[in-house]
Amino acid sequence: MVSIMLTAAGFHVLLALASGSGHGYAVMRFVEEVSGGAVRLGPGTLYRTINRLVADGLVEESYEGDPEAPHDARRRYYKLTVAGERAARDEAQLMARMVTAAREAGLIA
């Protein structure tokens, strides 16, 4: 199995989509909220990242938009593929190991 190297932005997008499909603006808001405002994905970075994740087979366009949202034909929704879920899980496990190492090195409490 070939592992795909994720950028930080790529992981943020996968994490945002891990709980279900979403559109770009919702992904940007999720990342900003979860990071406490420390990370902001601008539209250029976000859509380049989504296009790369689609090309890598980790994300696909979803036609199951939010029925509560006002209709906007331009709004595209995205969801994780099985490979995207696996990549997000692998990256999260790697990060957990890195946090453990940082804790053991006395960098965080």
Biopython code that builds the backbone (N, CA, C, O; Angstrom):
import numpy as np
from Bio.PDB.StructureBuilder import StructureBuilder

atoms = [
    (1, "MET", "N", (0.841, -1.181, 0.000)),
    (1, "MET", "CA", (0.000, 0.000, 0.000)),
    (1, "MET", "C", (0.881, 1.238, 0.000)),
    (1, "MET", "O", (1.815, 1.337, 0.796)),
    (2, "VAL", "N", (0.594, 2.175, -0.879)),
    (2, "VAL", "CA", (1.342, 3.423, -0.955)),
    (2, "VAL", "C", (0.667, 4.430, -0.034)),
    (2, "VAL", "O", (-0.545, 4.635, -0.096)),
    (3, "SER", "N", (1.470, 5.052, 0.818)),
    (3, "SER", "CA", (0.888, 6.053, 1.706)),
    (3, "SER", "C", (1.040, 7.420, 1.059)),
    (3, "SER", "O", (2.071, 7.725, 0.461)),
    (4, "ILE", "N", (0.018, 8.227, 1.183)),
    (4, "ILE", "CA", (0.006, 9.566, 0.596)),
    (4, "ILE", "C", (0.428, 10.555, 1.668)),
    (4, "ILE", "O", (-0.114, 10.567, 2.773)),
    (5, "MET", "N", (1.405, 11.384, 1.324)),
    (5, "MET", "CA", (1.853, 12.412, 2.258)),
    (5, "MET", "C", (0.832, 13.555, 2.236)),
    (5, "MET", "O", (0.540, 14.129, 1.188)),
    (6, "LEU", "N", (0.310, 13.859, 3.394)),
    (6, "LEU", "CA", (-0.650, 14.946, 3.501)),
    (6, "LEU", "C", (0.038, 16.225, 3.941)),
    (6, "LEU", "O", (0.931, 16.200, 4.787)),
    (7, "THR", "N", (-0.376, 17.329, 3.371)),
    (7, "THR", "CA", (0.035, 18.630, 3.894)),
    (7, "THR", "C", (-0.824, 18.912, 5.121)),
    (7, "THR", "O", (-1.812, 18.222, 5.370)),
    (8, "ALA", "N", (-0.440, 19.922, 5.876)),
    (8, "ALA", "CA", (-1.261, 20.314, 7.019)),
    (8, "ALA", "C", (-2.660, 20.708, 6.529)),
    (8, "ALA", "O", (-3.660, 20.319, 7.132)),
    (9, "ALA", "N", (-2.729, 21.475, 5.444)),
    (9, "ALA", "CA", (-4.029, 21.884, 4.907)),
    (9, "ALA", "C", (-4.842, 20.671, 4.476)),
    (9, "ALA", "O", (-6.055, 20.627, 4.682)),
    (10, "GLY", "N", (-4.183, 19.693, 3.882)),
    (10, "GLY", "CA", (-4.865, 18.471, 3.463)),
    (10, "GLY", "C", (-5.472, 17.741, 4.648)),
    (10, "GLY", "O", (-6.614, 17.285, 4.586)),
    (11, "PHE", "N", (-4.707, 17.631, 5.729)),
    (11, "PHE", "CA", (-5.243, 16.976, 6.925)),
    (11, "PHE", "C", (-6.413, 17.772, 7.497)),
    (11, "PHE", "O", (-7.411, 17.187, 7.916)),
    (12, "HIS", "N", (-6.300, 19.091, 7.517)),
    (12, "HIS", "CA", (-7.387, 19.919, 8.041)),
    (12, "HIS", "C", (-8.675, 19.677, 7.260)),
    (12, "HIS", "O", (-9.750, 19.565, 7.850)),
    (13, "VAL", "N", (-8.569, 19.597, 5.934)),
    (13, "VAL", "CA", (-9.751, 19.367, 5.101)),
    (13, "VAL", "C", (-10.324, 17.982, 5.381)),
    (13, "VAL", "O", (-11.536, 17.835, 5.541)),
    (14, "LEU", "N", (-9.464, 16.963, 5.442)),
    (14, "LEU", "CA", (-9.954, 15.611, 5.721)),
    (14, "LEU", "C", (-10.631, 15.558, 7.084)),
    (14, "LEU", "O", (-11.681, 14.933, 7.235)),
    (15, "LEU", "N", (-10.041, 16.207, 8.068)),
    (15, "LEU", "CA", (-10.627, 16.235, 9.405)),
    (15, "LEU", "C", (-11.996, 16.918, 9.378)),
    (15, "LEU", "O", (-12.941, 16.453, 10.016)),
    (16, "ALA", "N", (-12.094, 18.000, 8.651)),
    (16, "ALA", "CA", (-13.369, 18.716, 8.561)),
    (16, "ALA", "C", (-14.454, 17.854, 7.923)),
    (16, "ALA", "O", (-15.627, 17.967, 8.279)),
    (17, "LEU", "N", (-14.069, 16.997, 6.987)),
    (17, "LEU", "CA", (-15.039, 16.149, 6.285)),
    (17, "LEU", "C", (-15.251, 14.795, 6.958)),
    (17, "LEU", "O", (-16.094, 14.014, 6.517)),
    (18, "ALA", "N", (-14.499, 14.508, 8.018)),
    (18, "ALA", "CA", (-14.578, 13.200, 8.665)),
    (18, "ALA", "C", (-15.957, 12.910, 9.257)),
    (18, "ALA", "O", (-16.353, 11.750, 9.366)),
    (19, "SER", "N", (-16.683, 13.951, 9.637)),
    (19, "SER", "CA", (-17.992, 13.707, 10.237)),
    (19, "SER", "C", (-19.132, 13.806, 9.223)),
    (19, "SER", "O", (-20.298, 13.670, 9.593)),
    (20, "GLY", "N", (-18.812, 14.039, 7.960)),
    (20, "GLY", "CA", (-19.839, 14.081, 6.925)),
    (20, "GLY", "C", (-19.491, 15.076, 5.842)),
    (20, "GLY", "O", (-18.517, 15.821, 5.953)),
    (21, "SER", "N", (-20.292, 15.081, 4.795)),
    (21, "SER", "CA", (-19.998, 15.945, 3.661)),
    (21, "SER", "C", (-20.147, 17.415, 4.055)),
    (21, "SER", "O", (-20.876, 17.760, 4.985)),
    (22, "GLY", "N", (-19.441, 18.259, 3.327)),
    (22, "GLY", "CA", (-19.499, 19.686, 3.598)),
    (22, "GLY", "C", (-19.032, 20.469, 2.397)),
    (22, "GLY", "O", (-18.390, 19.931, 1.495)),
    (23, "HIS", "N", (-19.360, 21.739, 2.395)),
    (23, "HIS", "CA", (-18.928, 22.623, 1.315)),
    (23, "HIS", "C", (-17.710, 23.407, 1.780)),
    (23, "HIS", "O", (-17.371, 23.397, 2.963)),
    (24, "GLY", "N", (-17.058, 24.081, 0.853)),
    (24, "GLY", "CA", (-15.803, 24.764, 1.140)),
    (24, "GLY", "C", (-15.866, 25.746, 2.285)),
    (24, "GLY", "O", (-14.984, 25.753, 3.144)),
    (25, "TYR", "N", (-16.900, 26.582, 2.315)),
    (25, "TYR", "CA", (-16.991, 27.582, 3.374)),
    (25, "TYR", "C", (-17.125, 26.912, 4.745)),
    (25, "TYR", "O", (-16.545, 27.382, 5.724)),
    (26, "ALA", "N", (-17.880, 25.826, 4.818)),
    (26, "ALA", "CA", (-18.025, 25.096, 6.083)),
    (26, "ALA", "C", (-16.683, 24.509, 6.512)),
    (26, "ALA", "O", (-16.368, 24.492, 7.702)),
    (27, "VAL", "N", (-15.891, 24.030, 5.556)),
    (27, "VAL", "CA", (-14.558, 23.508, 5.864)),
    (27, "VAL", "C", (-13.689, 24.626, 6.432)),
    (27, "VAL", "O", (-13.013, 24.432, 7.442)),
    (28, "MET", "N", (-13.702, 25.799, 5.788)),
    (28, "MET", "CA", (-12.905, 26.934, 6.285)),
    (28, "MET", "C", (-13.311, 27.307, 7.703)),
    (28, "MET", "O", (-12.448, 27.527, 8.553)),
    (29, "ARG", "N", (-14.609, 27.383, 7.972)),
    (29, "ARG", "CA", (-15.093, 27.732, 9.318)),
    (29, "ARG", "C", (-14.689, 26.684, 10.341)),
    (29, "ARG", "O", (-14.281, 27.030, 11.450)),
    (30, "PHE", "N", (-14.797, 25.399, 9.986)),
    (30, "PHE", "CA", (-14.427, 24.311, 10.893)),
    (30, "PHE", "C", (-12.964, 24.433, 11.302)),
    (30, "PHE", "O", (-12.633, 24.366, 12.486)),
    (31, "VAL", "N", (-12.096, 24.612, 10.318)),
    (31, "VAL", "CA", (-10.657, 24.689, 10.590)),
    (31, "VAL", "C", (-10.348, 25.875, 11.490)),
    (31, "VAL", "O", (-9.580, 25.750, 12.444)),
    (32, "GLU", "N", (-10.933, 27.007, 11.196)),
    (32, "GLU", "CA", (-10.684, 28.189, 12.017)),
    (32, "GLU", "C", (-11.200, 27.985, 13.446)),
    (32, "GLU", "O", (-10.538, 28.365, 14.412)),
    (33, "GLU", "N", (-12.372, 27.388, 13.569)),
    (33, "GLU", "CA", (-12.949, 27.165, 14.895)),
    (33, "GLU", "C", (-12.143, 26.152, 15.701)),
    (33, "GLU", "O", (-11.820, 26.398, 16.864)),
    (34, "VAL", "N", (-11.819, 25.023, 15.093)),
    (34, "VAL", "CA", (-11.093, 23.969, 15.806)),
    (34, "VAL", "C", (-9.699, 24.436, 16.218)),
    (34, "VAL", "O", (-9.194, 24.045, 17.271)),
    (35, "SER", "N", (-9.085, 25.267, 15.392)),
    (35, "SER", "CA", (-7.732, 25.737, 15.698)),
    (35, "SER", "C", (-7.735, 26.972, 16.593)),
    (35, "SER", "O", (-6.675, 27.523, 16.891)),
    (36, "GLY", "N", (-8.899, 27.404, 17.017)),
    (36, "GLY", "CA", (-8.978, 28.612, 17.828)),
    (36, "GLY", "C", (-8.519, 29.848, 17.084)),
    (36, "GLY", "O", (-8.031, 30.802, 17.690)),
    (37, "GLY", "N", (-8.675, 29.833, 15.769)),
    (37, "GLY", "CA", (-8.289, 30.972, 14.941)),
    (37, "GLY", "C", (-6.828, 30.969, 14.520)),
    (37, "GLY", "O", (-6.398, 31.855, 13.781)),
    (38, "ALA", "N", (-6.059, 29.989, 14.978)),
    (38, "ALA", "CA", (-4.635, 29.927, 14.632)),
    (38, "ALA", "C", (-4.407, 29.529, 13.179)),
    (38, "ALA", "O", (-3.388, 29.886, 12.586)),
    (39, "VAL", "N", (-5.358, 28.786, 12.602)),
    (39, "VAL", "CA", (-5.230, 28.349, 11.210)),
    (39, "VAL", "C", (-6.419, 28.882, 10.439)),
    (39, "VAL", "O", (-7.573, 28.682, 10.821)),
    (40, "ARG", "N", (-6.117, 29.562, 9.351)),
    (40, "ARG", "CA", (-7.155, 30.066, 8.456)),
    (40, "ARG", "C", (-6.797, 29.635, 7.041)),
    (40, "ARG", "O", (-5.744, 29.994, 6.515)),
    (41, "LEU", "N", (-7.683, 28.866, 6.441)),
    (41, "LEU", "CA", (-7.474, 28.452, 5.055)),
    (41, "LEU", "C", (-8.173, 29.461, 4.153)),
    (41, "LEU", "O", (-9.398, 29.584, 4.185)),
    (42, "GLY", "N", (-7.407, 30.171, 3.363)),
    (42, "GLY", "CA", (-8.001, 31.083, 2.391)),
    (42, "GLY", "C", (-8.598, 30.287, 1.248)),
    (42, "GLY", "O", (-8.288, 29.108, 1.082)),
    (43, "PRO", "N", (-9.451, 30.921, 0.460)),
    (43, "PRO", "CA", (-10.103, 30.207, -0.635)),
    (43, "PRO", "C", (-9.122, 29.554, -1.616)),
    (43, "PRO", "O", (-9.351, 28.428, -2.057)),
    (44, "GLY", "N", (-8.040, 30.246, -1.957)),
    (44, "GLY", "CA", (-7.067, 29.675, -2.896)),
    (44, "GLY", "C", (-6.448, 28.404, -2.345)),
    (44, "GLY", "O", (-6.398, 27.382, -3.029)),
    (45, "THR", "N", (-5.978, 28.469, -1.112)),
    (45, "THR", "CA", (-5.375, 27.288, -0.473)),
    (45, "THR", "C", (-6.400, 26.180, -0.339)),
    (45, "THR", "O", (-6.109, 25.021, -0.636)),
    (46, "LEU", "N", (-7.596, 26.526, 0.106)),
    (46, "LEU", "CA", (-8.635, 25.524, 0.315)),
    (46, "LEU", "C", (-8.954, 24.781, -0.972)),
    (46, "LEU", "O", (-8.946, 23.550, -0.990)),
    (47, "TYR", "N", (-9.235, 25.502, -2.042)),
    (47, "TYR", "CA", (-9.669, 24.827, -3.264)),
    (47, "TYR", "C", (-8.522, 24.131, -3.995)),
    (47, "TYR", "O", (-8.748, 23.118, -4.656)),
    (48, "ARG", "N", (-7.302, 24.649, -3.894)),
    (48, "ARG", "CA", (-6.150, 23.895, -4.423)),
    (48, "ARG", "C", (-5.999, 22.590, -3.654)),
    (48, "ARG", "O", (-5.743, 21.539, -4.242)),
    (49, "THR", "N", (-6.160, 22.663, -2.338)),
    (49, "THR", "CA", (-6.039, 21.471, -1.501)),
    (49, "THR", "C", (-7.136, 20.469, -1.826)),
    (49, "THR", "O", (-6.866, 19.277, -1.973)),
    (50, "ILE", "N", (-8.370, 20.943, -1.938)),
    (50, "ILE", "CA", (-9.473, 20.033, -2.286)),
    (50, "ILE", "C", (-9.228, 19.392, -3.643)),
    (50, "ILE", "O", (-9.437, 18.190, -3.806)),
    (51, "ASN", "N", (-8.788, 20.180, -4.619)),
    (51, "ASN", "CA", (-8.511, 19.612, -5.949)),
    (51, "ASN", "C", (-7.434, 18.538, -5.879)),
    (51, "ASN", "O", (-7.539, 17.517, -6.558)),
    (52, "ARG", "N", (-6.398, 18.753, -5.066)),
    (52, "ARG", "CA", (-5.331, 17.762, -4.910)),
    (52, "ARG", "C", (-5.886, 16.507, -4.235)),
    (52, "ARG", "O", (-5.564, 15.392, -4.646)),
    (53, "LEU", "N", (-6.715, 16.678, -3.205)),
    (53, "LEU", "CA", (-7.294, 15.526, -2.502)),
    (53, "LEU", "C", (-8.228, 14.734, -3.421)),
    (53, "LEU", "O", (-8.286, 13.507, -3.343)),
    (54, "VAL", "N", (-8.953, 15.434, -4.285)),
    (54, "VAL", "CA", (-9.804, 14.755, -5.269)),
    (54, "VAL", "C", (-8.920, 13.962, -6.240)),
    (54, "VAL", "O", (-9.192, 12.795, -6.522)),
    (55, "ALA", "N", (-7.861, 14.602, -6.747)),
    (55, "ALA", "CA", (-6.949, 13.934, -7.686)),
    (55, "ALA", "C", (-6.290, 12.706, -7.055)),
    (55, "ALA", "O", (-6.025, 11.716, -7.738)),
    (56, "ASP", "N", (-6.028, 12.779, -5.746)),
    (56, "ASP", "CA", (-5.400, 11.659, -5.033)),
    (56, "ASP", "C", (-6.410, 10.591, -4.612)),
    (56, "ASP", "O", (-6.026, 9.559, -4.062)),
    (57, "GLY", "N", (-7.689, 10.831, -4.866)),
    (57, "GLY", "CA", (-8.721, 9.845, -4.535)),
    (57, "GLY", "C", (-9.110, 9.824, -3.064)),
    (57, "GLY", "O", (-9.670, 8.838, -2.585)),
    (58, "LEU", "N", (-8.818, 10.910, -2.340)),
    (58, "LEU", "CA", (-9.129, 10.959, -0.911)),
    (58, "LEU", "C", (-10.458, 11.658, -0.623)),
    (58, "LEU", "O", (-11.074, 11.435, 0.420)),
    (59, "VAL", "N", (-10.885, 12.494, -1.546)),
    (59, "VAL", "CA", (-12.133, 13.253, -1.413)),
    (59, "VAL", "C", (-12.844, 13.163, -2.757)),
    (59, "VAL", "O", (-12.212, 13.081, -3.811)),
    (60, "GLU", "N", (-14.172, 13.180, -2.694)),
    (60, "GLU", "CA", (-14.953, 13.211, -3.928)),
    (60, "GLU", "C", (-16.107, 14.186, -3.754)),
    (60, "GLU", "O", (-16.534, 14.489, -2.640)),
    (61, "GLU", "N", (-16.593, 14.664, -4.884)),
    (61, "GLU", "CA", (-17.739, 15.564, -4.819)),
    (61, "GLU", "C", (-18.945, 14.755, -4.372)),
    (61, "GLU", "O", (-19.139, 13.615, -4.795)),
    (62, "SER", "N", (-19.748, 15.360, -3.515)),
    (62, "SER", "CA", (-20.937, 14.710, -2.977)),
    (62, "SER", "C", (-22.159, 15.431, -3.496)),
    (62, "SER", "O", (-22.165, 16.656, -3.619)),
    (63, "TYR", "N", (-23.165, 14.689, -3.793)),
    (63, "TYR", "CA", (-24.403, 15.302, -4.268)),
    (63, "TYR", "C", (-25.473, 15.228, -3.185)),
    (63, "TYR", "O", (-26.667, 15.312, -3.469)),
    (64, "GLU", "N", (-25.029, 15.070, -1.947)),
    (64, "GLU", "CA", (-25.929, 14.971, -0.797)),
    (64, "GLU", "C", (-25.878, 16.240, 0.023)),
    (64, "GLU", "O", (-25.740, 16.157, 1.244)),
    (65, "GLY", "N", (-25.980, 17.403, -0.578)),
    (65, "GLY", "CA", (-25.854, 18.670, 0.131)),
    (65, "GLY", "C", (-26.702, 18.763, 1.385)),
    (65, "GLY", "O", (-27.472, 17.855, 1.698)),
    (66, "ASP", "N", (-26.557, 19.842, 2.080)),
    (66, "ASP", "CA", (-27.276, 20.106, 3.318)),
    (66, "ASP", "C", (-28.697, 20.543, 2.984)),
    (66, "ASP", "O", (-28.888, 21.619, 2.418)),
    (67, "PRO", "N", (-29.708, 19.723, 3.324)),
    (67, "PRO", "CA", (-31.084, 20.090, 2.977)),
    (67, "PRO", "C", (-31.573, 21.327, 3.728)),
    (67, "PRO", "O", (-32.554, 21.944, 3.312)),
    (68, "GLU", "N", (-30.913, 21.702, 4.823)),
    (68, "GLU", "CA", (-31.297, 22.874, 5.600)),
    (68, "GLU", "C", (-30.711, 24.169, 5.030)),
    (68, "GLU", "O", (-31.185, 25.259, 5.350)),
    (69, "ALA", "N", (-29.694, 24.052, 4.197)),
    (69, "ALA", "CA", (-29.026, 25.239, 3.649)),
    (69, "ALA", "C", (-29.832, 25.789, 2.473)),
    (69, "ALA", "O", (-30.478, 25.033, 1.747)),
    (70, "PRO", "N", (-29.790, 27.111, 2.290)),
    (70, "PRO", "CA", (-30.461, 27.678, 1.116)),
    (70, "PRO", "C", (-29.818, 27.119, -0.153)),
    (70, "PRO", "O", (-28.608, 26.891, -0.191)),
    (71, "HIS", "N", (-30.600, 26.906, -1.158)),
    (71, "HIS", "CA", (-30.078, 26.310, -2.393)),
    (71, "HIS", "C", (-29.149, 27.286, -3.112)),
    (71, "HIS", "O", (-29.473, 28.459, -3.301)),
    (72, "ASP", "N", (-28.018, 26.783, -3.495)),
    (72, "ASP", "CA", (-27.063, 27.559, -4.282)),
    (72, "ASP", "C", (-26.426, 26.583, -5.255)),
    (72, "ASP", "O", (-25.621, 25.745, -4.850)),
    (73, "ALA", "N", (-26.768, 26.678, -6.513)),
    (73, "ALA", "CA", (-26.293, 25.723, -7.514)),
    (73, "ALA", "C", (-24.777, 25.721, -7.633)),
    (73, "ALA", "O", (-24.198, 24.733, -8.084)),
    (74, "ARG", "N", (-24.119, 26.817, -7.234)),
    (74, "ARG", "CA", (-22.658, 26.878, -7.340)),
    (74, "ARG", "C", (-21.968, 26.172, -6.186)),
    (74, "ARG", "O", (-20.794, 25.820, -6.298)),
    (75, "ARG", "N", (-22.662, 25.960, -5.092)),
    (75, "ARG", "CA", (-22.054, 25.367, -3.908)),
    (75, "ARG", "C", (-21.809, 23.887, -4.150)),
    (75, "ARG", "O", (-22.726, 23.136, -4.482)),
    (76, "ARG", "N", (-20.564, 23.484, -3.979)),
    (76, "ARG", "CA", (-20.197, 22.080, -4.144)),
    (76, "ARG", "C", (-19.915, 21.476, -2.789)),
    (76, "ARG", "O", (-19.273, 22.086, -1.934)),
    (77, "TYR", "N", (-20.404, 20.275, -2.614)),
    (77, "TYR", "CA", (-20.177, 19.543, -1.375)),
    (77, "TYR", "C", (-19.170, 18.438, -1.648)),
    (77, "TYR", "O", (-19.105, 17.884, -2.746)),
    (78, "TYR", "N", (-18.390, 18.133, -0.627)),
    (78, "TYR", "CA", (-17.345, 17.114, -0.737)),
    (78, "TYR", "C", (-17.476, 16.139, 0.414)),
    (78, "TYR", "O", (-17.996, 16.471, 1.480)),
    (79, "LYS", "N", (-16.994, 14.923, 0.177)),
    (79, "LYS", "CA", (-16.983, 13.914, 1.231)),
    (79, "LYS", "C", (-15.728, 13.067, 1.099)),
    (79, "LYS", "O", (-15.098, 13.014, 0.042)),
    (80, "LEU", "N", (-15.382, 12.407, 2.194)),
    (80, "LEU", "CA", (-14.217, 11.519, 2.188)),
    (80, "LEU", "C", (-14.540, 10.262, 1.406)),
    (80, "LEU", "O", (-15.676, 9.789, 1.401)),
    (81, "THR", "N", (-13.536, 9.732, 0.752)),
    (81, "THR", "CA", (-13.631, 8.395, 0.187)),
    (81, "THR", "C", (-13.128, 7.428, 1.264)),
    (81, "THR", "O", (-12.668, 7.860, 2.321)),
    (82, "VAL", "N", (-13.213, 6.152, 1.000)),
    (82, "VAL", "CA", (-12.671, 5.168, 1.942)),
    (82, "VAL", "C", (-11.176, 5.416, 2.132)),
    (82, "VAL", "O", (-10.673, 5.354, 3.254)),
    (83, "ALA", "N", (-10.469, 5.695, 1.041)),
    (83, "ALA", "CA", (-9.033, 5.982, 1.133)),
    (83, "ALA", "C", (-8.783, 7.263, 1.916)),
    (83, "ALA", "O", (-7.800, 7.353, 2.652)),
    (84, "GLY", "N", (-9.658, 8.258, 1.769)),
    (84, "GLY", "CA", (-9.520, 9.510, 2.510)),
    (84, "GLY", "C", (-9.708, 9.299, 4.002)),
    (84, "GLY", "O", (-8.985, 9.879, 4.811)),
    (85, "GLU", "N", (-10.673, 8.473, 4.365)),
    (85, "GLU", "CA", (-10.890, 8.165, 5.777)),
    (85, "GLU", "C", (-9.671, 7.452, 6.350)),
    (85, "GLU", "O", (-9.241, 7.746, 7.465)),
    (86, "ARG", "N", (-9.125, 6.526, 5.596)),
    (86, "ARG", "CA", (-7.931, 5.793, 6.042)),
    (86, "ARG", "C", (-6.737, 6.742, 6.184)),
    (86, "ARG", "O", (-5.991, 6.657, 7.159)),
    (87, "ALA", "N", (-6.558, 7.636, 5.221)),
    (87, "ALA", "CA", (-5.450, 8.598, 5.276)),
    (87, "ALA", "C", (-5.595, 9.531, 6.473)),
    (87, "ALA", "O", (-4.612, 9.834, 7.149)),
    (88, "ALA", "N", (-6.824, 9.988, 6.738)),
    (88, "ALA", "CA", (-7.060, 10.872, 7.892)),
    (88, "ALA", "C", (-6.771, 10.132, 9.190)),
    (88, "ALA", "O", (-6.153, 10.684, 10.100)),
    (89, "ARG", "N", (-7.214, 8.889, 9.274)),
    (89, "ARG", "CA", (-6.972, 8.083, 10.479)),
    (89, "ARG", "C", (-5.470, 7.857, 10.680)),
    (89, "ARG", "O", (-4.965, 8.004, 11.793)),
    (90, "ASP", "N", (-4.761, 7.504, 9.613)),
    (90, "ASP", "CA", (-3.312, 7.274, 9.707)),
    (90, "ASP", "C", (-2.586, 8.540, 10.159)),
    (90, "ASP", "O", (-1.693, 8.485, 11.004)),
    (91, "GLU", "N", (-2.978, 9.681, 9.589)),
    (91, "GLU", "CA", (-2.338, 10.951, 9.945)),
    (91, "GLU", "C", (-2.641, 11.325, 11.396)),
    (91, "GLU", "O", (-1.765, 11.816, 12.108)),
    (92, "ALA", "N", (-3.871, 11.094, 11.833)),
    (92, "ALA", "CA", (-4.237, 11.392, 13.229)),
    (92, "ALA", "C", (-3.445, 10.501, 14.190)),
    (92, "ALA", "O", (-3.020, 10.962, 15.250)),
    (93, "GLN", "N", (-3.248, 9.250, 13.836)),
    (93, "GLN", "CA", (-2.458, 8.356, 14.690)),
    (93, "GLN", "C", (-1.003, 8.800, 14.743)),
    (93, "GLN", "O", (-0.375, 8.737, 15.800)),
    (94, "LEU", "N", (-0.459, 9.250, 13.609)),
    (94, "LEU", "CA", (0.902, 9.782, 13.591)),
    (94, "LEU", "C", (1.001, 11.008, 14.486)),
    (94, "LEU", "O", (1.950, 11.143, 15.260)),
    (95, "MET", "N", (0.026, 11.899, 14.383)),
    (95, "MET", "CA", (0.034, 13.101, 15.224)),
    (95, "MET", "C", (-0.061, 12.738, 16.701)),
    (95, "MET", "O", (0.590, 13.365, 17.536)),
    (96, "ALA", "N", (-0.852, 11.748, 17.023)),
    (96, "ALA", "CA", (-0.965, 11.315, 18.420)),
    (96, "ALA", "C", (0.384, 10.824, 18.936)),
    (96, "ALA", "O", (0.758, 11.108, 20.074)),
    (97, "ARG", "N", (1.115, 10.085, 18.098)),
    (97, "ARG", "CA", (2.460, 9.625, 18.502)),
    (97, "ARG", "C", (3.403, 10.809, 18.678)),
    (97, "ARG", "O", (4.232, 10.814, 19.589)),
    (98, "MET", "N", (3.281, 11.811, 17.811)),
    (98, "MET", "CA", (4.133, 12.993, 17.920)),
    (98, "MET", "C", (3.810, 13.788, 19.186)),
    (98, "MET", "O", (4.719, 14.314, 19.829)),
    (99, "VAL", "N", (2.550, 13.881, 19.546)),
    (99, "VAL", "CA", (2.156, 14.576, 20.773)),
    (99, "VAL", "C", (2.713, 13.831, 21.983)),
    (99, "VAL", "O", (3.195, 14.455, 22.929)),
    (100, "THR", "N", (2.651, 12.509, 21.956)),
    (100, "THR", "CA", (3.225, 11.711, 23.049)),
    (100, "THR", "C", (4.716, 11.982, 23.170)),
    (100, "THR", "O", (5.229, 12.147, 24.276)),
    (101, "ALA", "N", (5.415, 12.031, 22.041)),
    (101, "ALA", "CA", (6.855, 12.310, 22.067)),
    (101, "ALA", "C", (7.135, 13.715, 22.599)),
    (101, "ALA", "O", (8.085, 13.914, 23.355)),
    (102, "ALA", "N", (6.312, 14.687, 22.207)),
    (102, "ALA", "CA", (6.483, 16.061, 22.696)),
    (102, "ALA", "C", (6.237, 16.131, 24.199)),
    (102, "ALA", "O", (6.932, 16.851, 24.916)),
    (103, "ARG", "N", (5.254, 15.386, 24.666)),
    (103, "ARG", "CA", (4.968, 15.359, 26.102)),
    (103, "ARG", "C", (6.144, 14.736, 26.856)),
    (103, "ARG", "O", (6.571, 15.252, 27.889)),
    (104, "GLU", "N", (6.663, 13.627, 26.332)),
    (104, "GLU", "CA", (7.797, 12.949, 26.976)),
    (104, "GLU", "C", (9.050, 13.822, 26.950)),
    (104, "GLU", "O", (9.902, 13.696, 27.829)),
    (105, "ALA", "N", (9.174, 14.694, 25.971)),
    (105, "ALA", "CA", (10.325, 15.599, 25.884)),
    (105, "ALA", "C", (10.128, 16.855, 26.747)),
    (105, "ALA", "O", (11.011, 17.710, 26.820)),
    (106, "GLY", "N", (8.965, 16.954, 27.397)),
    (106, "GLY", "CA", (8.715, 18.095, 28.279)),
    (106, "GLY", "C", (8.264, 19.350, 27.556)),
    (106, "GLY", "O", (8.288, 20.437, 28.133)),
    (107, "LEU", "N", (7.852, 19.217, 26.307)),
    (107, "LEU", "CA", (7.431, 20.386, 25.539)),
    (107, "LEU", "C", (6.009, 20.814, 25.858)),
    (107, "LEU", "O", (5.673, 21.993, 25.753)),
    (108, "ILE", "N", (5.169, 19.856, 26.250)),
    (108, "ILE", "CA", (3.790, 20.168, 26.638)),
    (108, "ILE", "C", (3.450, 19.405, 27.916)),
    (108, "ILE", "O", (4.052, 18.377, 28.227)),
    (109, "ALA", "N", (2.481, 19.929, 28.638)),
    (109, "ALA", "CA", (2.092, 19.288, 29.904)),
    (109, "ALA", "C", (1.236, 18.080, 29.644)),
    (109, "ALA", "O", (0.811, 17.410, 30.586)),
]
sb = StructureBuilder()
sb.init_structure("model")
sb.init_model(0)
sb.init_chain("A")
sb.init_seg("    ")
for serial, (resi, resn, name, xyz) in enumerate(atoms, 1):
    if name == "N":
        sb.init_residue(resn, " ", resi, " ")
    sb.init_atom(name, np.array(xyz, "f"), 0.0, 1.0, " ", f" {name:<3s}", serial, name[0])
structure = sb.get_structure()
